[in-house]
Amino acid sequence: MSTHLDWLQDELQALGDAGLYNHIRTISSPQGAWLQIEGRSVLNFCSNNYLGLANHPRLVEAAKKAIDQYGVGPGAVRIISGTNDLHIELEKRIARFKAVEAALSLQSGFQANAATIPALVGKEDVIFSDRLNHASIIDGCRLSGGKILPYEHCDMASLEAVIQENLPKYRRAIIITDGVFSMDGDVAPLDKIYEVARKYDILLMVDDAHGEGVLGKGGRGIVDHFGLHGKVDVEIGTFSKAFGVVGGVVAGKATIIEWLRQRGRPFLFSSAVTPPDAAACIAAIDILEASTELVDRLWDNARYFKAEMKRLGFDMGVSTTPITPVMLGEAPLAQQFSRELFEAGVFAMATGFPIVPLGKSRIRVMISAAHEKADLDKGLEAFAKVGKKLRVI
Ligand SMILES: *Cc1c(COP(=O)(O)O)cnc(C)c1O
């Protein structure tokens, strides 16, 4: 019997046939170098838990203390009765860590983009957007109603050409780029983008989700990496990756943050992160401010793993960060590779369209400070075995 939902069954079937159906594994342990999945202990090669903070004793302790003191819920959206002193402290601490004038805490990095872009851009405005920007940037741009004009990925000549052709037609303009591109692991040339922004007097926004805790001194992010303090108008960040918790942040010029408190819709109409989340984020900043040890270990691990993978003959694209995309091409091959790795005790998910372009499927290995050298060696052994079996190397 046919129903009004048949089209969805057909769409799902088509995803499966194309090797693009997401099979989501269920994890029954804390995040760390090893995970319990479906009754097995497997090596974790795909979390954004860059620094191993997601189950760090100091973060866990801070969250427990916050529950004892504040309970578990924020109570309301922040403008009504949901702002407590932990949110204010978190904003002060992250602003200091990133050396910006002010910061605003939001529920997630996705929400931070959804709050910021529509508050700064209207229908009469134009957005110059890197072609490979993250989905949450793209959705934020769409919500704004502004004209979205992509420029070629990290290509300054393309950016300038698009600006010159279009800038006069619009009221105001903004350039938006990812800092570290999450699927390829390359870094936006933010110093050059800044020069272009100044040349044409355009607002500049960067999404530092994969840069915080990774790039710059002690993980202070992409602005620190390029020494651009005070020059980038607004930065988006997340507490869900290197910081090991959950939540988003907007950081930058005080006027922009003040405006977002008045006009950022996810800030106005959606409740804040919970007190234990905020407390755990503050503990993560404490750890990063106290020592560069975890960030240094992350980079040591990444350099070692990538060098060995290269020696084995894998193609890791253009990555210059701990993000390690193992390029495989067609989606079914990437999915099969991932399944075989899992059989060999390594959890590394395949990524395909629409997260990456068609025909550019890959396994994105995420190296972490939580990995021991023996863990990396075990992962390398599995990649070598599966790579040979599937004739990738
Ligand atoms: C992961 C990511 C986000 C989303 O962050 P969440 O806090 O998980 O919502 C936003 N932007 C970029 C560039 C990301 O990589």
PDBQT file of the ligand as one rigid body, heavy atoms in Angstrom, charges set to zero:
ROOT
HETATM    1  C1  LIG A 401      32.182  21.850  14.093  1.00  0.00    +0.000 C 
HETATM    2  C2  LIG A 401      32.015  23.171  13.477  1.00  0.00    +0.000 A 
HETATM    3  C3  LIG A 401      30.945  23.993  13.838  1.00  0.00    +0.000 A 
HETATM    4  C4  LIG A 401      29.848  23.521  14.753  1.00  0.00    +0.000 C 
HETATM    5  O1  LIG A 401      30.239  23.466  16.068  1.00  0.00    +0.000 OA
HETATM    6  P1  LIG A 401      29.227  22.822  17.125  1.00  0.00    +0.000 P 
HETATM    7  O2  LIG A 401      29.595  23.465  18.402  1.00  0.00    +0.000 OA
HETATM    8  O3  LIG A 401      29.439  21.354  17.103  1.00  0.00    +0.000 OA
HETATM    9  O4  LIG A 401      27.849  23.199  16.688  1.00  0.00    +0.000 OA
HETATM   10  C5  LIG A 401      30.870  25.242  13.277  1.00  0.00    +0.000 A 
HETATM   11  N1  LIG A 401      31.797  25.673  12.407  1.00  0.00    +0.000 NA
HETATM   12  C6  LIG A 401      32.830  24.908  12.031  1.00  0.00    +0.000 A 
HETATM   13  C7  LIG A 401      33.826  25.437  11.064  1.00  0.00    +0.000 C 
HETATM   14  C8  LIG A 401      32.968  23.625  12.541  1.00  0.00    +0.000 A 
HETATM   15  O5  LIG A 401      33.980  22.853  12.158  1.00  0.00    +0.000 OA
ENDROOT
TORSDOF 0
